Amino acid sequence: MEVIDVMDNYTHQAQSFGFMDEFNSEDGKNRKLRKTNVSAKQNLSKNISEQTFDFSSSQIVNPPDVMHTIGEEYENSPHKQNFEDPGRDVLTIGAFYERLNNAIDAVFPNDIWVVGEVRKLRESKGHRYIELVDAVQYEQGTSGGYDTGYLSRQQPVSVGRNTISSGSKTLDIVCWKSNWWSIQRDLEQVNMTLEEGRVIKVRGKVSVWDGAGKVRLVMNKLDVDALLGQIAGQRLRLIRSLKERGIYELNHLKRLPAVPLKIGLITSPQSEGHKDFMGRLAGSGFKFEVFLEPSLVQGQEASRQISEAVQKFAKASVDVICIVRGGGSRNDLAAFDTEEVALAIASSPFPVWTGIGHTGDHSVADMVAHSMFITPTACGEALVDTVANYWKKVIDNTESIVNIAQSAIVFSASALISAKEKLVSKTTDRFQDLCDGLQERSKLVSKACLYQIDRHNLQIAGMQAILPRALASFINQESHILSQRRIMLDALDPKRQMSRGWSLVRDKDGNVIKSIKETKSGDCLLLYMTDGYLDTEVKKVSELY
């Protein structure tokens, strides 16, 4: 609950009862009324100085004597008839908006923080206009008792763009050019940009745009840490889910052909990444056969197009699938952190290589792919090196054979009679040398394999040591969430409201009475309180105003 000064919250009520100077004129009667106004406002200030505003229920909690004080002043006013005349309170449009802005300033005197999901985002003359939607519930995360501002959904979602309910409440956000430059600077420092579908936490001032009659929030601050925390949390949940389902390393186990010349390429045609990749293959001298599947590599449709392209190659005959794109901000790689792309790569029957042009942390697509490279050029060089290494082995073996044949010819020239015996002897010796060499190489390969096995065993042991701590942390976090929800339920208990002086009114059938229009004189009503109820009869029905 946020405690604020709500003295001005009752300004519009006092105006309607005749306690504000707005109704004063230059005649003597109204000058006398001005004195009554001062006394009434002083009494009103004394009674509501300790008011609070509960943002969880959006209701102002009043002491029982506040409205009584206002009504008593109104009934005792000698000018009561003047204020009941509707012709004396006719407002211009400008005066209406001025009064509305005063009321909003009373309820929201300071900047407030709002969290929501970006449904629309546009720029005009340097200003930013954002439409936020309250799609699902969010909670405030903590770490070690410290408020981190971390935003997480209470429902599991995939990394990437979130589904927005068409019936959700919306709020217009405007950020003027003078404020946007500092927010943009903060985003650029962490290589992030705003985009539709992201959950953001913003601070600003509530106002009314009289040009369109809309309530909006004038933004002056964006919580970048919360945005980063949300994205990082989504990525971690996706990685954990992939590992739990046993599909995280599926593509790692795919066998790469010795000579991968048939390449399935997924990229944006004629982009820098496409040109760099193709340029490296073209300059290699090898006859690569590239099958291009065009796809966006950033934006809202990128993840769907990438996953569909991978699935199309699954029905083709290629040696390896390469997904490449040029450099960009970390936020531009959001498509490669989606579950849709990760599942497509993991389930591909062919090895998938990534070269998505980012030198920082790896995307989820990088992690599930067979091999990952920091740039399209590096990805192309790796393909060229693989083929070149195989070609070098062919050349080396051919040269060895040629050398053996030349030696045999030279030695056979000394004598035709002994040529056969010498040739057989030399050939036998050479083959024995080769066998010995193969045995030595076999030993080296065996040692290398054992080393790799030991290294992976150590990695597995390390992961097994980390897993219990991660599980314990997860359980503690969920327990904390459960405690917070229990506190929230206790705070919303009707009995707690009754203990503050409120009561619940029902008719004889048990229906809750919310308005005087739902009852009449002579009706029997039950007033429920904390320790029982009162059986009452309506003597008179009167409107408050």
N, C-alpha and C positions, 0 to 999 in steps of 0.2 A: 504494500500500500504506500502510495506517495503522498506526503503531507504538503499541502499548499495553502496559501492564503486565499480564501474564497469570499472575502468581503464583497467583491464586485459581482459574485455569482448571483446575488439577490437584487442587483440593480434593476433588472427588467421586471422583477416582481414588485419592487417598491414603486417603479414608474406606473405600473398598472393600478396600484392602490392610491396613487396621488401623493407620493412622498418625494418626488424628484423635481428639480427646478425647471425641467423641460416644459412643464405646463404653465409656468409663470408668465404673466404678461405685465404691462406697465400699470394696470389698474390697481386700486388700493386693496381689493379683496385678495388678489393673487400675491401681492406683497406680504399680506398677512399670512398667506399659505406658506410662503418661503420660510417663515419662522417655524411653522409646524414641521416642514421638511427637515430642518436642521435637527430638531429634537428627535424626530423619527429615525433619521439616519444614525444618530448617536446611539439610540437604543438598539438599532439593528446591528451596528458594529460591535457593541458589547456582547450581544447574544451569539453571534456567529463567528467570533474571532478564533475559535478553536475547531473549525470545521475541517473535515478531511474528505478527499476524493478517492474513491476506490475504483481504480482503472480496470479491475477484474470484473466488476458488476456494472460499471458505468452508471452508478447512482450516487447522489449526494446524501450523506447521512446527516440528518438534522436533529439537534436537540428538540424535545417536544415543545419548548416554550417559544421557539423562534417564530413559527407561523402564527401562533397565538398573539404574539406581540404585534406583528404586522396587521393582523385582522382587527385587533383592538384599536390601533391607531386609526385604521380606516373607518370603523364604525363610529368612532368619536369625532371624526373630522366634520366640521360644519360645512365643508365644501364637497361632501360625498356625492351630491347630485351632479356637480360639475364634471366629475371624472367618469360618471356612468353615461355621460352623453358621448356617443361614438363620434360625433363631429368634432370633438375637441382633441382627438388623438389620431389625426390623419397624417401619415408620414409621406414624405417624398421618397423616391427610390434611394437617393443618396443618404437620407436620414435613416432609412431602414437598414442599409448596409453598414452605416456607422454604428447603429445600435447593435447589429449582429456581430460586428467585429469587436465591440466592447464586451459583449457576452462571451465570445470565444477567448478574448484576452484574459477574462476573469477565470475561466475554467483552465486555460492553458497559459499561465503567465510566463512560463519559461519554455525553452526548447525541450522537445520530447524525442525519445527514440522509438522508431517503428521498424518492425521486421515484416517482410513479405517477399513474394516471388515476382520477378520482373516479367510482366506479360507483354508490355510494349515499351519500346525505347526509341526515341527519335531526337535529332539535333536540329536546331534552327538558330542561325546567327550566333553560334557559340553557346547558346543555352541548351540545356538537356531537359527533356520532358519524359517522365517515366510513369508508367501505370503499374502499380503494385497490386497483387491479388493475394488474399489470405486463403491459399489453396487447402492446406492441412495444418494441423497443430504443430507448433515448434516449442522447443524448450531451451532454457539457458543452461549451458554446460559449465562445469567447474572442474578444476584440477588442483587437488591438494588444498581445497578451501578457498581458492582464488578464482574469481569470476573471469573466465577466459573469453566470454563473448562468443563462444563456439555455438553455431546453429546446427541442430540436427533434427531430422524428421523423426516423429514417433512411429512412422510406418517405413518398412524397408523399401528403398528405391535403388535403381541402377544409377551408376555414375553418368553424368551428362545432363540432358535437359529433362525437366520434370513435367509431368502431366498436370495441367491446370484445369480445375473444375470450372465449367462455364457459369455456374451459379454462385461463385464465390464473391465476397465483397471486395470492392476495389478502392484504391486511393490514388489520386493524382499527385505526383511529385514533380516539382520544378526546381532546377538548380541553375541559378543565374551564372552567366559567363564569369563574373568576378569571383565566384566561389568554386567553379568547376576546375579552374587551373590547378588549385592545390589538391583537389581530389584526384585529378588525373595524374598529378605528380606522384601521389602516394601509390596509385595503381601501377604506374610505370616502374617504380622502384622494385616492385615484386613481379614484373612482367605479366600483369593482368589487365584485362579490359572488361567493362560491363557488357553483358549480353543477355538476351531474352532467355528465360528459363532458370536463371540463377536466383538463389535466395540471398537477399542483402539486408543489412541492418543500417538504417540511416537516421541522422539527427536533423531536426529542423524546427521551424516555427509554423504553427497552424494558422491559416489565414483563409479568407474568402475572396475569390476572384469575382469582383462584381461585373466583369465583362461577360461572364457566362453563368454566374450564379452557382459556382462550384466551390466546395471546400477542398483545400489542397494543403500540402506540406511543402514549405520552401526549404529545401535541403541545403545544409551547410557543412555536413560531415558524413563520411561513409566509413563504416567499420571494416577496414581491409583485413584485419586479423580474423574477424569472424568469417569473412568470405573465404580466406585461405583455409581456415579450419574446416569449413563445410566441405570444400573440394577434397582436402586431404582425408577427411573422415570417410567420404564416399569411396575414394580410391582404395583405402584400407579395407573397408567392408567388402568391396568387390573382389579384391585379391584373396581375402580370407574365404569368401564364398567359393571362388574357383578352386582353391586348394582343398576345401572340404568336399567338394564334388569330384575331386580326382581328375580334373581336366586342365589344371594349371600347367603341367609339364607334358601334355600329350604331343604337342608339336615339336618339343625338344627331342623327342625320340624318333622323329621321322628321319629316314636315311637319305642323305644327299647324294645324288649320282656322282660318279667320279668326274664326269665331263658334263656339267650343267649348261647346255647350250640353248635349250628351249625355255625361255623366260616368260612368265606371266606377269605383266607389269600393271600395277594399279596406281594411278596418279592423275593429276589434273593436266590435260594435254597442253603442250607449249609453255608450261610453267618453268621456272628456273630449275626446280628439282628434276623435272622431266628432261630438260636439256642437259643438265649436268650428268645424269645417269646414262643417257643415250650417248653423250659425247665420250664418256669413258669406255663404253663398249665398242663404239665405232673406231676409236683409236687403238684398240688392242690388236687388230689384225686377225682376230678369230671370227668365225662366221656364227655369230649369235642370232637366234631367231626369236624376236620379241613379239609377244601378243599383248597389245594394249587394251586395257579395259578402263575407259575414262571414268573418273569419279572426282567429286569435290573432296578436298582434304581439310576443309575447315568450314564452319557454319552449321546451321541447323540440320541440313540434309546430309552432311558428310558421313556420319556414322552409318546411316541406312545404306547409302550408296557404296561405301567401302565393304560392308558386310555382304551386300548382294554381289559385288564384284568377286569377292573371295569364293562365294558359293558357286558362281558361274564357272570359275576355273576348276572347281572340284570335279566338274563333269568333262573337263578337257584333258589333254595329255601334255603336261609341262613337267619340267624338271624341278623348278622352284618358282615360288610366287614372291615378287618383290613389291612392297608398298613404300613409296617414297614421296617426299614433299620437301619444299625449301624451308628456310629458317623462318622464325616468327616468335611471337611472345608465347609464354607458357600457356596462356589462356586459349591461344589459337589451336592448341593440341587437345582440346576437350573431347573431340570426336574419337581420339585414340584411347580415351579412358572410359569408354562405354562398355557395358556388358555385351551389347550387340556385336561389336567388333571383336571383343575378346573371345566370345564363343565361336564366331566364324573362323578365326585364326586357329584356335585350339582344335577344332573339329576338321580342319582341312586335311585331305589325304596327302598333300604335298608339303614339303618344308616351306615355311613362310619367313622371309627376311624383311626387316624394316630398316629404313633409312629416312627418318622423318625430320632431320635437320634441327636437333635440339641438343645442346651440350650440357644441359643441367640434369635434373633428375629424369628417370626413365618413365615413360608412359606404361599403362597396363598392357597395351598392345606389344610394346617392346619386351615386356616380361614373359608373355606367353608365347612369343614367336620363337622359331628355331634359332635364329641369330639376329642380333640388332646392331646397327651402325649409326653413328651420330649424324651422317649426312648422306644424301643420295650418291655423291661422288665416292664416298667410302664403301657404300654398298656395291656400286659398280666395280670398284677396284677389287673387292673381295671376290666377286665372280670371275673377273679377269685373272686374278692370282690363282684361283682354284683350277681353272682351265690351263693356265700357263705352267703350273706345277706338274700337272699331268703330262702336258706336252714335253716338258723338260725331261721327265722320266723316260718318255718314248725315245727322245733324241739320245739320251745317255745310253740307253740299252742298245740302240742301233749302232752308236759309235763303238761300243764294246764288242759287238758282233763283228763289225768291220775290222777292228784291230786284230781280233782273233783270226779272221780269214786271211788278212794280209800276212800275219806272222806265219801262218801255215803255208802260204804260197812261197814266201821267201825261203823258208827252210826246205820246202819240197824241191826247190830248184837245184840243190847241190847234187842230188842223185835220184834218178827215177826209180832205181831199185829200192833204195831205203825210204822213198817218199811215203809209201803207205804206212810203214812202221812208225816213222817219225810223226806223220800226221796223226796217227792214232794216239801215239804217246802224248803229243802236244795237246790234242783235243781232250784226252783224258785228264791231263794235269789241269787244264784250264777249267774244265767242268768241276774238278775237285775243289779248285780255288773258289769257284762260284758257290759250291755247296757249303764250303767253310764260311764264306762271307754271309750266306743266307742264315747259317746257324748263329753267327754272331749277331746279325740283325734281329733274328728271332729272340735272342736273349734280351737285347735292348728293348725290343717291343714289349716283351713280357714284363720287364722291370718298369717300363713306362706305364703299362696297364695297371700293375700293382700299386704304383704310386698314385695314379688317378683314383683307384678304388679306395685307397687309404684316405686320400684327401676328401673324397665325397663322404666317406664314413664319418670323418671328423665334422664335416658340415652337418650331416644328419644328427650327430650327437649334440652339436651346438643348438640345432633347432629343437631337439627334444628337451633340452635344458630350458629353453626360452618359453616353450609352450605352456607349462604350468603357471608361470608368472603372468603370461598374457591372459590365460583363462581366469586367474584370480582377479586380475585388474578388471576384466569384463564383468565378472560377478559383482565386484564392489560398485562398479558404475551403475549396473542395473539396480542394485539394492538402493543406491542413492536416489535414482529416479523414482523408485517405488515409494521411498520416504517422502519425497517432494510431492508426489500425487496424494499421499495420505494426508499431508498437511493442508493441501489445497481443498480436499474434501471436508476436512474438519472446519476450515475457514468458511465454507459455503453452507454449513449446517444451519437450517432454519432456527433451531433452538438458540443458537448463538445470537441471531438477530433479535429473537424475542427477549433475550436477557438484557438487551439494550433499550427495551421499552416498546418494541414493535409487537404487533399482534396479528393473527391470521383470522380473517372473517369468513365464515361459511354460512350458507343457508341451511334450512332444516334437512335438505337432501344431501348435504355434504359438499355442495359446489362452492368453490372459492369465489368470493365477491371481490371484484377488482374495481368497480365503479359504482357510483350512486345510481346510475342508470339501470343497474341490475337488481334494484330493490325498490320498495315503496313503503309508505306509511302502513303500519300494522304488521309488517313482516317480522317473523321471529328469526333472529340471527344468533349464531354462536361465535363468541370471541375467544379464540384459543390463545393462552399465554404459556409461560414456561412451566407453571405448576398446576394448570387446569384450564377450564373454560367458563365463560359467562353466558348464560341464556338471557338474551335481551330482546326487546321489542322496539321496532323503529317508530318513534313518535313523529318525526318530521324529517323530510329529505330536503337538503339545501345544497346548492352548488357553492364551491369554494370561492369562485370569482364572481 
